[in-house]
Amino acid sequence: MENTRAKEREKEIFKVTFVGGAVNVILLVFKFVAGIVGRSSAMVADALHSLSDFVTDIIVLVFVKISNKPQDKSHDYGHGKYETLALTIIGVALMAVAIGIIVKGALKIAAWAQGEVLEAPEMLAFWAAIVSIVLKEGVYRYSIIKARKLNSKAVEANAWHHRSDALSSIGTAVGIGGAIFLGERWTILDPIASVVVGGFIVKVAFDLLKNGIGDLMEQSLPNTVEEEILQLAASVPGVTKPHDLRTRRIGNHYAIELHILMDGNLTLKEAHDKASEVEDLLRQHYGEETHVAVHVEPKE
């Protein structure tokens, strides 16, 4: 049953990632052509962003395939961390693209400040930005709905990557439009827009890296979740003072370990059944794949 659910989940993740990848390929070609033919550094920067989107789509497809493999002798807790690793790689790729965009834009701004005349971009670049905004926002909304339904951090990261591309295209459209419609004095808006695009991407990349590295370093679940876990355990009749709680995330699943106190006169079977009741309650709340370990101690 669990294998069937895992395969269905994998199939859905592949589907949503494929849709995003197809859009990225179309936009990638269109933006590069529009940026080069339309003489727009902001649009070329946007095209590089779409290229990073396409590369991360491939990363998600590869790592989700690995992360859905069942536990084996060498991976007692399964392969969920591979999905977290994909999240981190996406963040690194995004940060590298952002730094390159900012540096290139800054160099053009410096050249303009020294008297160099910048060419105004063409209308083709402006319309490419508008098309990108519409398509990428649509893919973001589709992907984020699927990510939450599938409880996939990698798909969610990819969804925000699509949203960052839509936001960067807004900045690109403003910069290109200003450079075209406001006259020669405002051609500087095009490289300024490319730097703004880079700033958007830096913020998204930082958030992805923070979450990904946190999970890889066995960061505990948020305090609100841990408090909820303790409350759920304490709600089981006969269980008191749940303590020594340890939590972490394994891919898109939780791992929970805690100690509970029970009447020391209970038989071994009664204590075991009560601990199993706590485990079942937590799995019902956080998902059947949740790893739960409960240690029973007698009340003094």
C-alpha positions in Angstrom: 0.0 0.0 0.0 2.8 2.4 1.0 4.7 1.6 -2.2 1.6 2.4 -4.3 1.2 5.8 -2.6 4.9 6.5 -3.1 4.7 5.6 -6.8 1.6 7.8 -7.2 3.3 10.7 -5.5 6.4 10.2 -7.6 4.3 10.2 -10.8 2.5 13.5 -9.7 5.8 15.1 -8.9 7.2 14.1 -12.3 4.1 15.5 -14.0 4.2 18.9 -12.4 8.0 19.2 -12.9 7.6 18.2 -16.6 5.0 20.9 -17.1 7.3 23.5 -15.5 10.2 22.2 -17.5 8.3 22.5 -20.8 7.4 26.1 -20.1 11.0 26.8 -19.1 12.4 25.5 -22.4 10.0 27.6 -24.4 10.8 30.7 -22.4 14.5 30.0 -22.4 14.7 30.0 -26.2 12.3 33.0 -26.5 14.1 35.1 -23.9 17.6 34.5 -25.3 16.4 35.4 -28.8 14.5 38.5 -27.5 17.4 39.6 -25.4 20.1 39.3 -28.1 18.0 40.6 -31.0 16.2 43.2 -28.8 19.6 44.4 -27.3 18.5 44.0 -23.7 20.9 43.0 -20.9 17.9 42.7 -18.5 16.2 40.2 -20.8 19.4 38.2 -21.2 19.6 38.1 -17.4 16.0 36.9 -17.3 16.9 34.2 -19.9 19.7 33.0 -17.6 17.2 32.8 -14.8 15.0 30.6 -17.0 18.1 28.4 -17.8 18.6 27.9 -14.0 14.9 26.9 -13.8 15.3 24.3 -16.4 18.5 22.9 -14.8 16.7 22.7 -11.4 13.8 20.9 -13.0 16.2 18.2 -14.1 17.7 18.0 -10.5 14.2 17.6 -9.0 13.3 14.8 -11.4 16.5 12.9 -10.6 16.5 13.4 -6.8 12.8 12.7 -6.3 13.2 9.4 -8.1 16.0 8.5 -5.6 14.2 9.9 -2.5 11.2 7.7 -3.1 13.2 4.5 -2.9 12.1 2.4 0.1 14.4 1.9 3.1 17.1 -0.7 2.7 20.0 -2.2 4.6 22.2 0.9 4.0 19.4 3.5 4.6 17.4 2.5 7.6 15.5 5.8 7.5 14.8 5.7 3.8 16.2 8.0 1.1 14.2 11.2 1.9 17.3 13.3 2.5 18.0 13.2 -1.2 15.0 15.4 -1.7 16.4 17.9 0.8 19.7 17.7 -1.0 17.9 18.7 -4.2 16.4 21.7 -2.4 19.9 22.8 -1.4 21.4 22.3 -4.9 18.5 24.5 -6.3 19.5 27.2 -3.8 23.1 27.1 -4.7 22.3 27.2 -8.5 20.0 30.2 -7.9 22.6 32.1 -5.9 25.3 31.6 -8.5 22.9 32.9 -11.2 22.0 35.9 -9.1 25.6 36.9 -8.4 26.4 36.7 -12.1 23.4 38.8 -13.1 24.2 41.5 -10.5 27.9 41.8 -11.4 27.1 42.1 -15.1 24.4 44.7 -14.5 26.7 46.7 -12.2 29.5 46.8 -14.8 27.1 48.3 -17.3 25.9 50.9 -14.8 29.5 51.8 -14.1 30.2 52.2 -17.8 27.2 54.5 -18.2 28.4 56.6 -15.2 31.7 57.1 -17.0 29.9 58.5 -20.1 29.3 55.4 -22.2 26.0 55.5 -24.2 23.8 52.5 -23.7 21.6 51.2 -26.6 17.9 51.2 -25.9 16.3 47.8 -26.1 13.7 46.8 -28.8 10.0 46.1 -28.3 10.6 42.4 -28.8 12.4 42.3 -25.4 9.5 44.1 -23.7 6.9 41.7 -25.0 9.0 38.7 -24.1 9.0 40.0 -20.5 5.2 40.3 -20.5 4.8 36.7 -21.9 7.2 35.5 -19.2 5.2 37.1 -16.4 2.0 35.5 -17.5 3.4 32.0 -18.1 5.6 31.8 -15.0 2.9 33.0 -12.6 0.6 30.4 -14.0 3.2 27.6 -13.6 3.9 28.9 -10.0 0.2 28.6 -9.0 -0.1 25.2 -10.5 3.1 24.0 -8.9 2.5 25.4 -5.4 -0.9 23.7 -5.2 0.6 20.4 -6.2 3.5 20.8 -3.8 1.2 21.3 -0.8 -1.0 18.4 -1.9 2.0 16.1 -2.3 3.9 17.5 0.7 7.0 17.9 -1.4 9.7 20.4 -0.3 11.5 20.0 -3.6 8.4 20.8 -5.7 7.6 23.7 -3.4 11.2 25.0 -3.9 10.7 24.7 -7.6 7.4 26.5 -7.4 9.0 29.5 -5.7 11.7 29.4 -8.4 8.9 29.9 -10.9 7.5 32.7 -8.9 10.9 34.4 -8.6 11.2 34.2 -12.4 7.8 35.9 -12.7 8.8 38.6 -10.3 12.1 39.1 -12.0 10.3 39.5 -15.3 8.2 42.3 -13.8 11.4 44.1 -13.0 12.7 43.3 -16.4 9.5 44.7 -18.1 9.7 47.9 -16.1 13.3 48.4 -16.9 13.0 47.6 -20.6 9.7 49.6 -20.9 11.3 52.6 -19.3 14.4 52.4 -21.5 12.2 52.2 -24.6 9.4 54.7 -23.8 11.3 57.4 -21.8 14.0 58.2 -24.2 17.8 57.9 -24.5 18.5 59.4 -21.0 16.7 56.4 -19.4 18.5 53.5 -21.2 20.2 53.0 -17.8 17.0 51.5 -16.6 17.7 48.3 -18.5 20.9 47.3 -16.6 19.3 48.6 -13.3 16.4 46.2 -13.9 18.9 43.3 -14.3 20.4 44.2 -10.9 17.0 44.3 -9.4 16.3 40.9 -10.9 19.5 39.6 -9.3 18.3 40.9 -5.9 15.0 39.0 -6.1 16.9 35.8 -6.9 19.3 36.3 -4.0 16.5 36.5 -1.5 14.8 33.3 -2.9 18.1 31.5 -3.0 19.0 32.5 0.6 15.6 31.1 1.9 16.0 27.8 0.0 19.6 27.4 1.3 18.6 28.2 4.9 15.8 25.5 4.8 17.8 22.9 2.9 21.0 23.2 5.0 18.9 23.3 8.2 17.3 20.0 7.4 20.6 18.4 6.3 22.1 19.5 9.6 19.3 17.7 11.5 17.6 21.0 12.5 14.6 20.4 14.9 11.1 21.0 13.8 9.5 24.4 14.6 8.6 25.0 18.3 4.9 25.1 17.4 5.1 21.6 15.9 7.0 20.2 18.9 4.5 21.6 21.3 1.7 20.1 19.3 3.5 16.7 19.4 3.8 16.8 23.2 0.1 17.8 23.5 -1.0 14.9 21.3 1.0 12.4 23.2 -0.3 13.7 26.6 -3.9 13.4 25.3 -3.7 9.6 25.2 -5.3 8.3 28.5 -2.8 6.8 30.9 0.1 8.8 29.4 1.7 11.6 31.4 4.6 14.0 31.1 5.9 13.3 27.6 9.5 14.6 27.5 13.0 14.3 26.0 11.4 15.1 22.6 13.7 14.9 19.6 12.5 15.8 16.1 13.9 16.3 12.6 12.8 16.2 9.0 13.7 13.3 6.6 12.9 14.6 3.2 9.1 15.4 3.3 8.5 13.2 6.4 8.9 13.9 10.1 11.0 11.8 12.5 9.8 11.9 16.2 11.4 10.4 19.3 10.1 11.0 22.8 9.8 9.5 26.3 6.5 9.1 28.2 5.6 8.2 31.8 3.0 5.4 32.6 1.8 3.5 35.6 4.7 1.1 36.6 2.2 -1.6 37.5 1.1 -2.1 34.0 2.0 -5.4 32.3 4.6 -5.2 29.5 1.9 -5.8 26.9 -0.3 -3.1 28.3 2.6 -0.6 28.3 3.5 -1.7 24.7 -0.1 -1.2 23.5 -0.3 2.2 25.0 3.0 3.3 23.4 1.6 2.0 20.1 -1.5 4.1 20.6 0.7 7.2 20.9 2.6 6.2 17.8 -0.6 5.6 15.8 -2.0 9.0 16.9 1.1 10.9 15.8 1.2 9.0 12.4 -2.5 9.8 11.9 -1.7 13.5 12.4 1.6 13.8 10.5 1.3 11.1 7.9 1.7 7.3 7.8 5.4 7.6 6.8 6.3 9.5 9.9 9.1 7.8 11.9 8.0 7.6 15.6 9.8 6.0 18.5 8.3 6.0 22.0 10.3 5.1 25.1 8.2 4.1 28.1 9.2 5.0 31.7 7.4 4.1 35.0 6.0 6.9 37.1 7.7 7.2 40.4 
